[in-house]
Amino acid sequence: MPDFVDEAVLHIRAGNGGHGCASVHREKFKPLGGPDGGNGGRGGDVVLEVDAQSATLLDYQRRPHRSAANGTPGQGGHRSGANGEDLVLPVPDGTVVTDAAGEPIADMVGHGTRLILAKGGSGGLGNAALASKKRKAPGFALKGEEGEAFDVRLEMKTIADVGLVGFPSAGKSSLIAAVSAARPKIADYPFTTLVPNLGVVEAGAVQYVIADVPGLIPGASDGRGLGLEFLRHIERCSTLLHVLDCATYEPGRDPVSDLEALEDELAAYGERAGVDLSDRPRLVALNKVDVPEARELAELVAPMLVERGYRVLEVSAASREGLRELSFALAEQVSAAREAAPPAEPTRIVLRPRMLGETPFEIVPLGDNAFRVRGDKPARWVRQTDFSNDEAVGYLAERLNRLGIEDQLAKAGAVDGAEVHIGTEEDSVVFDWDPSADAEAVPSGPRGTDARLG
């Protein structure tokens, strides 16, 4: 298996919260010691963090299922359960995170950037925390909530200042090996480079990163060859360097037609991916001028390319001719791009509090005297309830009544015996509504037998 992987699908699960404890303090000569059950611990979060030492997503392709630790249950004696340890997953700089539907979640750029991808479940309250003047000795505790679980897609886009663009065997790998300490695989056949190679170049006081990526061929924007694998990695480059082979013997190939074909593929990919590459500065390196016929061809086409607005340099990776001029020309473009870039700003945390008077739930009629209650609070409270404990069911009923669900059901047209669903279509609890009861609802089936919902 290759040691470079730039795509992976992760199946993540945050930790579940620990259950609260229902306990009564027991001590000699103190028969009524009171409730002392502790709260359950919080489940661990799943966190992504940009790590300078991470350069591939290979580990996530090998082990795509990742879970954070669960919180532990509370115990008697007011002992709370331990929180589950967060699971921190290192990712390379430039990793894009999307959900299963392809919608973007985050763009992980900058060493140390962190993202809480999945939140752990809250721990359930113990009966000590549930005690009140009305309920001095609760005989129940709340269950811990489940942690979030879903699939995400990680896509690595190489972070580099300069991207080398060229046909296979144009000499890109040799060029990056000549101007930096990178040692990519070099051979005289197409698609020698199968994964991106990064090299650091120093030109005077300027230091920048140059990327050698798989060769481009016509139709690459449609997925031919390694096109899409290549093009993704130049999106973040501030400068593009066209490496043109002046010593090719393939029929129908010459530097000018190669350049036109490369520009066509860049434009097609930019349109497809929604990325504008037209504003990136371009330089042209006419490569392999150590070959006499290639030098003659380079001298012939250089004026033509200059007329089209390109800055052209004649180079040879083999003899190192023109490489100093090329490295300084690229450094000039990179410096200009860095100065023009807006200053980095810290990520702002946007808080969107609920509007005053906004109802934290909604009643959706389902027909035939059936209704669904949608809302985070009711759904969370249902998940925290132990339906085998009548007192816990009664506590749930009180909370739902205080939230105003009873009044809203009546306004929505519910009558005696209405079927009330709380939760999603896939996971809901069903109650039979009884307006004459104290809480005006009765849990149905084995999920509870308390005659109240208020």
C-alpha positions as CSV (number, residue, x, y, z in Angstrom):
1,M,0.0,0.0,0.0
2,P,1.4,3.5,-0.8
3,D,2.6,5.6,2.1
4,F,0.8,8.7,0.9
5,V,-3.0,8.8,1.1
6,D,-4.8,12.1,0.6
7,E,-8.4,10.9,1.0
8,A,-10.1,8.9,3.8
9,V,-13.6,8.3,5.2
10,L,-13.8,8.3,9.0
11,H,-16.6,6.6,11.0
12,I,-16.4,8.5,14.3
13,R,-18.3,8.1,17.6
14,A,-17.9,10.4,20.6
15,G,-18.1,8.9,24.0
16,N,-21.4,8.3,25.8
17,G,-22.1,10.0,29.1
18,G,-22.1,7.9,32.2
19,H,-25.4,7.2,34.0
20,G,-26.2,9.1,37.2
21,C,-26.4,7.1,40.4
22,A,-29.5,6.6,42.6
23,S,-28.1,6.1,46.1
24,V,-29.1,6.8,49.7
25,H,-26.6,7.6,52.3
26,R,-26.4,4.7,54.8
27,E,-24.7,5.1,58.1
28,K,-25.2,3.5,61.5
29,F,-27.8,5.4,63.5
30,K,-28.7,7.5,60.4
31,P,-31.5,5.6,58.7
32,L,-32.5,8.7,56.7
33,G,-29.2,9.9,55.4
34,G,-30.6,11.4,52.2
35,P,-29.7,10.9,48.6
36,D,-26.0,10.8,47.8
37,G,-25.9,9.5,44.2
38,G,-23.2,11.2,42.1
39,N,-23.4,12.4,38.5
40,G,-22.2,10.4,35.5
41,G,-19.0,11.6,33.7
42,R,-19.1,13.4,30.4
43,G,-18.3,11.3,27.2
44,G,-15.1,12.2,25.4
45,D,-15.1,14.4,22.3
46,V,-13.6,13.5,18.9
47,V,-11.2,16.3,18.0
48,L,-9.3,17.0,14.8
49,E,-6.0,18.9,15.2
50,V,-3.6,20.1,12.5
51,D,-0.2,18.5,13.3
52,A,3.1,19.5,11.7
53,Q,4.3,15.9,11.9
54,S,1.3,14.6,10.0
55,A,1.8,14.3,6.2
56,T,-0.7,11.7,5.1
57,L,-4.1,10.2,5.8
58,L,-2.9,6.6,5.5
59,D,-3.6,5.7,9.2
60,Y,-7.2,6.7,8.8
61,Q,-7.6,4.6,5.7
62,R,-6.2,1.6,7.5
63,R,-8.3,2.2,10.6
64,P,-11.4,4.3,9.7
65,H,-13.4,3.5,12.8
66,R,-12.5,5.8,15.7
67,S,-14.3,6.2,19.1
68,A,-13.7,8.4,22.1
69,A,-13.9,7.1,25.6
70,N,-17.2,6.9,27.5
71,G,-17.8,8.6,30.8
72,T,-18.1,6.4,33.8
73,P,-21.3,6.1,36.0
74,G,-21.7,8.1,39.2
75,Q,-21.4,6.4,42.5
76,G,-22.8,6.7,46.0
77,G,-21.2,9.1,48.5
78,H,-21.6,12.0,46.1
79,R,-18.8,10.6,43.8
80,S,-19.2,11.7,40.3
81,G,-18.0,9.5,37.4
82,A,-14.8,10.2,35.5
83,N,-15.1,12.1,32.2
84,G,-14.2,10.1,29.1
85,E,-10.9,11.1,27.5
86,D,-11.1,13.1,24.3
87,L,-9.9,11.4,21.2
88,V,-7.5,13.8,19.3
89,L,-6.9,12.9,15.7
90,P,-3.9,14.6,14.0
91,V,-4.4,15.6,10.4
92,P,-2.1,17.3,7.8
93,D,-2.2,21.0,7.3
94,G,-4.7,21.7,4.5
95,T,-7.2,19.0,5.3
96,V,-10.8,19.7,4.2
97,V,-13.5,18.0,6.2
98,T,-16.9,17.3,4.7
99,D,-19.9,15.4,5.8
100,A,-21.3,12.2,4.1
101,A,-23.3,14.4,1.7
102,G,-20.3,16.4,0.7
103,E,-21.2,19.5,2.6
104,P,-18.1,21.3,3.9
105,I,-17.6,21.2,7.7
106,A,-14.2,22.8,8.1
107,D,-11.0,23.7,6.3
108,M,-8.1,22.7,8.6
109,V,-5.3,25.2,7.8
110,G,-2.6,26.3,10.2
111,H,-0.6,24.3,12.7
112,G,-2.5,23.8,16.0
113,T,-5.9,24.4,14.5
114,R,-8.5,22.3,16.4
115,L,-12.0,21.3,15.6
116,I,-14.4,19.4,17.9
117,L,-15.9,17.1,15.3
118,A,-18.2,15.1,17.5
119,K,-19.3,16.0,21.0
120,G,-19.5,13.5,23.8
121,G,-22.7,12.9,25.6
122,S,-23.5,14.7,28.8
123,G,-23.4,12.6,32.0
124,G,-26.7,11.9,33.7
125,L,-27.5,13.6,37.0
126,G,-27.5,11.6,40.2
127,N,-30.4,11.6,42.6
128,A,-28.4,14.0,44.9
129,A,-28.5,16.6,42.1
130,L,-32.2,16.0,41.5
131,A,-33.3,16.5,45.1
132,S,-35.5,19.5,45.7
133,K,-38.0,20.8,48.2
134,K,-40.7,19.0,46.4
135,R,-38.7,15.8,45.8
136,K,-36.4,15.4,48.8
137,A,-35.4,11.8,48.2
138,P,-35.5,10.9,44.5
139,G,-35.4,7.2,43.9
140,F,-34.1,7.6,40.4
141,A,-31.3,9.2,38.4
142,L,-30.9,10.4,34.8
143,K,-29.2,8.3,32.1
144,G,-26.2,9.6,30.3
145,E,-26.6,10.8,26.8
146,E,-25.1,9.1,23.8
147,G,-22.2,10.8,22.0
148,E,-22.6,12.0,18.4
149,A,-21.8,9.4,15.7
150,F,-21.6,10.0,12.0
151,D,-19.3,9.6,9.0
152,V,-17.0,12.4,7.6
153,R,-14.7,12.6,4.6
154,L,-11.1,13.9,4.9
155,E,-9.5,15.3,1.8
156,M,-5.9,16.6,2.0
157,K,-5.0,19.5,-0.2
158,T,-1.2,20.1,-0.2
159,I,-0.1,23.4,1.3
160,A,2.6,24.8,-1.0
161,D,3.6,28.2,-2.4
162,V,4.5,27.0,-5.8
163,G,2.9,24.3,-7.8
164,L,4.7,22.6,-10.7
165,V,2.4,22.1,-13.7
166,G,3.5,19.9,-16.7
167,F,3.1,16.8,-18.8
168,P,4.4,13.5,-17.5
169,S,8.2,13.2,-18.0
170,A,8.5,17.0,-18.4
171,G,11.3,17.0,-15.8
172,K,9.3,18.3,-12.8
173,S,10.7,15.7,-10.4
174,S,14.3,16.4,-11.5
175,L,13.7,20.1,-11.2
176,I,12.4,20.0,-7.6
177,A,15.3,17.7,-6.7
178,A,17.8,20.2,-8.2
179,V,16.4,23.3,-6.4
180,S,15.6,21.7,-3.0
181,A,16.5,18.8,-0.7
182,A,13.5,16.7,-1.9
183,R,14.4,13.4,-3.4
184,P,11.4,12.3,-5.5
185,K,11.5,9.2,-7.7
186,I,12.9,10.0,-11.1
187,A,12.7,7.7,-14.2
188,D,12.3,8.0,-17.9
189,Y,8.6,7.0,-18.2
190,P,5.3,8.7,-17.7
191,F,3.7,9.0,-14.3
192,T,6.8,8.4,-12.3
193,T,5.3,10.7,-9.7
194,L,2.3,9.1,-8.2
195,V,2.0,11.2,-5.1
196,P,2.9,14.9,-4.3
197,N,6.4,15.7,-3.4
198,L,7.2,18.8,-1.4
199,G,10.6,20.6,-1.3
200,V,11.7,23.7,0.6
201,V,13.6,26.3,-1.5
202,E,15.7,29.1,-0.1
203,A,16.4,32.1,-2.4
204,G,18.2,34.8,-0.5
205,A,16.0,35.7,2.6
206,V,12.9,34.1,1.1
207,Q,12.0,30.5,1.9
208,Y,9.1,28.8,0.2
209,V,7.6,25.4,-0.4
210,I,7.4,24.0,-3.9
211,A,5.2,21.0,-4.9
212,D,5.9,18.4,-7.5
213,V,2.7,16.6,-8.3
214,P,1.6,13.9,-10.7
215,G,1.9,14.8,-14.4
216,L,-1.1,16.3,-16.3
217,I,-2.5,15.1,-19.6
218,P,-5.4,16.4,-21.7
219,G,-8.7,15.3,-20.1
220,A,-7.3,15.4,-16.6
221,S,-10.1,17.6,-15.4
222,D,-12.5,14.8,-16.4
223,G,-10.4,12.3,-14.4
224,R,-8.1,10.9,-17.0
225,G,-4.7,9.8,-15.9
226,L,-4.0,11.1,-12.4
227,G,-5.6,14.4,-13.2
228,L,-8.0,14.9,-10.3
229,E,-5.4,13.5,-7.9
230,F,-3.1,16.2,-9.2
231,L,-5.3,19.2,-9.6
232,R,-6.6,19.1,-6.0
233,H,-3.1,19.9,-4.7
234,I,-2.5,23.1,-6.7
235,E,-5.6,24.9,-5.4
236,R,-3.7,26.4,-2.5
237,C,-0.6,27.4,-4.4
238,S,-0.1,31.1,-4.8
239,T,2.2,30.7,-7.9
240,L,2.1,28.2,-10.7
241,L,5.2,27.1,-12.7
242,H,4.6,25.6,-16.1
243,V,7.4,23.1,-16.8
244,L,7.6,22.5,-20.6
245,D,9.6,19.7,-22.1
246,C,11.7,21.1,-25.0
247,A,13.3,17.7,-25.8
248,T,10.2,15.6,-26.3
249,Y,10.0,13.4,-29.4
250,E,6.3,12.7,-29.2
251,P,4.4,13.6,-32.4
252,G,2.2,16.7,-32.1
253,R,4.0,17.9,-29.0
254,D,5.8,21.2,-28.6
255,P,6.1,23.8,-25.8
256,V,3.4,26.1,-27.1
257,S,0.8,23.4,-27.6
258,D,1.7,21.8,-24.3
259,L,1.2,25.2,-22.5
260,E,-2.2,25.7,-24.2
261,A,-3.3,22.2,-23.2
262,L,-2.2,22.7,-19.6
263,E,-4.1,26.0,-19.4
264,D,-7.2,24.4,-20.8
265,E,-7.2,21.7,-18.1
266,L,-6.6,24.3,-15.4
267,A,-9.6,26.3,-16.6
268,A,-11.8,23.2,-16.9
269,Y,-10.9,22.0,-13.4
270,G,-11.4,25.5,-11.9
271,E,-14.9,25.7,-13.4
272,R,-15.7,22.2,-12.2
273,A,-14.3,22.6,-8.7
274,G,-15.5,26.2,-8.2
275,V,-11.9,27.4,-7.8
276,D,-10.6,30.4,-9.8
277,L,-7.0,29.6,-10.9
278,S,-6.8,32.4,-13.5
279,D,-5.5,35.0,-11.1
280,R,-2.5,32.9,-10.0
281,P,0.8,34.2,-11.3
282,R,2.4,32.0,-13.9
283,L,6.0,31.4,-14.8
284,V,7.3,29.2,-17.6
285,A,10.4,27.0,-17.4
286,L,11.6,25.7,-20.7
287,N,13.3,22.6,-19.5
288,K,16.1,20.3,-20.8
289,V,18.1,23.0,-22.6
290,D,21.2,21.0,-22.0
291,V,20.1,19.1,-25.1
292,P,21.2,21.1,-28.2
293,E,18.0,20.6,-30.1
294,A,16.0,21.5,-27.0
295,R,18.0,24.8,-26.6
296,E,17.2,25.8,-30.2
297,L,13.5,25.1,-29.7
298,A,13.5,27.0,-26.4
299,E,15.1,30.1,-28.1
300,L,12.5,29.9,-30.8
301,V,9.4,29.7,-28.7
302,A,10.5,31.9,-25.8
303,P,9.6,35.2,-27.6
304,M,6.2,33.8,-28.5
305,L,5.4,33.0,-24.9
306,V,6.7,36.4,-23.7
307,E,4.3,38.1,-26.1
308,R,1.5,36.1,-24.4
309,G,2.4,37.7,-21.1
310,Y,4.5,34.9,-19.5
311,R,7.8,35.3,-17.8
312,V,10.0,32.7,-19.4
313,L,13.2,31.1,-18.1
314,E,15.4,28.5,-19.9
315,V,16.6,25.9,-17.5
316,S,18.1,22.5,-17.2
317,A,17.7,20.3,-14.2
318,A,20.5,18.1,-15.4
319,S,23.2,20.8,-15.8
320,R,21.6,23.2,-13.3
321,E,21.6,25.9,-15.8
322,G,19.2,28.8,-15.0
323,L,18.1,27.3,-11.7
324,R,19.3,30.2,-9.6
325,E,17.5,32.7,-11.7
326,L,14.4,30.5,-11.6
327,S,14.4,30.1,-7.8
328,F,14.8,33.9,-7.3
329,A,12.0,34.6,-9.8
330,L,9.7,32.3,-7.9
331,A,10.7,33.9,-4.6
332,E,9.7,37.3,-6.0
333,Q,6.3,36.0,-6.9
334,V,5.8,34.3,-3.6
335,S,6.8,37.3,-1.7
336,A,4.4,39.5,-3.6
337,A,1.6,37.0,-3.0
338,R,2.4,36.9,0.8
339,E,2.4,40.7,1.0
340,A,-1.0,40.9,-0.8
341,A,-2.6,38.3,1.3
342,P,-4.9,39.7,4.1
343,P,-3.5,39.4,7.6
344,A,-4.5,36.2,9.4
345,E,-7.3,36.7,11.9
346,P,-8.2,34.4,14.8
347,T,-11.2,32.3,14.3
348,R,-14.3,34.0,15.7
349,I,-16.7,32.0,17.8
350,V,-20.2,33.1,16.9
351,L,-22.9,32.6,19.5
352,R,-26.5,32.5,18.4
353,P,-28.7,32.6,21.4
354,R,-32.3,31.6,21.1
355,M,-34.6,34.6,20.6
356,L,-36.7,35.8,23.5
357,G,-40.1,34.2,23.5
358,E,-39.1,31.5,20.9
359,T,-40.6,28.1,21.7
360,P,-38.0,25.5,22.2
361,F,-40.2,22.9,20.4
362,E,-42.9,22.5,17.8
363,I,-46.0,20.4,17.5
364,V,-46.4,18.7,14.1
365,P,-49.9,17.1,13.4
366,L,-49.6,13.6,11.9
367,G,-53.3,13.0,11.3
368,D,-55.8,10.7,13.1
369,N,-55.3,12.5,16.4
370,A,-51.5,11.9,16.3
371,F,-48.8,14.5,16.9
372,R,-45.0,14.7,16.9
373,V,-43.1,16.9,19.3
374,R,-39.9,18.2,17.8
375,G,-37.2,19.9,19.8
376,D,-33.8,19.3,21.3
377,K,-34.9,19.6,24.9
378,P,-37.8,17.2,24.8
379,A,-35.7,14.7,22.8
380,R,-32.8,15.0,25.2
381,W,-35.1,14.5,28.3
382,V,-36.6,11.4,26.8
383,R,-33.2,9.9,26.1
384,Q,-32.2,10.6,29.7
385,T,-35.2,8.8,31.2
386,D,-35.2,5.3,32.6
387,F,-38.7,4.1,31.6
388,S,-38.5,1.1,33.9
389,N,-38.7,3.5,36.9
390,D,-42.2,5.1,37.4
391,E,-40.7,8.0,39.4
392,A,-38.3,8.8,36.6
393,V,-41.2,8.8,34.1
394,G,-43.2,11.2,36.4
395,Y,-40.2,13.5,36.6
396,L,-40.1,13.5,32.8
397,A,-43.8,14.4,32.7
398,E,-43.2,17.3,35.0
399,R,-40.5,18.7,32.9
400,L,-42.5,18.4,29.7
401,N,-45.5,20.1,31.3
402,R,-43.4,23.0,32.6
403,L,-42.0,23.4,29.0
404,G,-45.6,24.1,27.8
405,I,-46.1,21.0,25.7
406,E,-49.5,20.3,27.3
407,D,-50.9,23.7,26.4
408,Q,-49.5,23.5,22.8
409,L,-51.0,20.0,22.3
410,A,-54.4,21.4,23.3
411,K,-54.0,24.4,20.9
412,A,-53.0,22.0,18.1
413,G,-56.4,20.2,18.5
414,A,-55.3,17.1,20.4
415,V,-58.1,15.3,22.2
416,D,-58.3,12.5,24.8
417,G,-56.3,9.5,23.7
418,A,-54.1,11.4,21.2
419,E,-50.9,9.6,20.2
420,V,-47.9,11.9,21.0
421,H,-44.5,11.1,19.5
422,I,-41.4,12.7,21.0
423,G,-38.2,12.4,18.9
424,T,-37.4,11.7,15.3
425,E,-39.2,9.3,13.0
426,E,-36.5,6.7,13.4
427,D,-36.2,7.0,17.2
428,S,-39.2,8.3,19.2
429,V,-41.2,7.5,22.3
430,V,-45.0,7.3,22.1
431,F,-47.4,8.6,24.8
432,D,-51.2,8.5,25.0
433,W,-52.5,11.9,25.9
434,D,-55.0,12.0,28.8
435,P,-56.2,15.6,29.5
436,S,-58.0,14.5,32.6
437,A,-54.8,13.1,34.3
438,D,-52.5,15.4,36.4
439,A,-50.0,15.6,33.6
440,E,-52.6,14.9,30.9
441,A,-50.6,12.1,29.2
442,V,-49.8,8.5,29.8
443,P,-46.7,6.7,28.5
444,S,-47.7,3.7,26.4
445,G,-46.4,0.1,26.3
446,P,-43.4,-1.2,28.3
447,R,-41.7,2.2,28.2
448,G,-43.5,3.4,31.4
449,T,-46.6,2.9,33.4
450,D,-46.9,6.2,35.3
451,A,-50.3,7.8,34.7
452,R,-48.8,11.3,34.5
453,L,-46.9,13.4,32.1
454,G,-46.9,16.5,34.2
